[in-house]
Amino acid sequence: MPLKPLRICVARGCSSLTRDRYCDTHKTQQQEETKHYNKHSRNKTITSFYKSTEWKRTRQLALIRDNYLCQHCLKDHCFTPADMVHHIVEVKEDWSKRLDIKNLESLCNACHNKAHGSKGK
């Protein structure tokens, strides 16, 4: 399998080239931030939900339904690969909609961050 092309690290202000999303320095930093967020900020029930088989299956169905494309970018006629599946009504707001495929949309990281505004991860 051919190597992915080099691209600039997505960490703000970093110009390092990488084949992944983050350069080695920021990859470690990002993993630590995510680990801290999951341990201290996220509800344990929600954390375990995102690790569940039922979520992984539902997430995959949403990606297939959306052809693995970011639905917000698609509205602007841009074909951007989806990196994640977003809950339109957040899980913490309505637990009953957590597996409702009509409440899910495939998004790229940039659009997912816009959807959450300054709320963070």
Summary of the structure (lengths in Angstrom):
residues: 121
radius of gyration: 15.7
end to end distance: 32.2
largest distance: 43.1
contacts: 287
relative contact order: 0.12
helix: 49%
strand: 12%
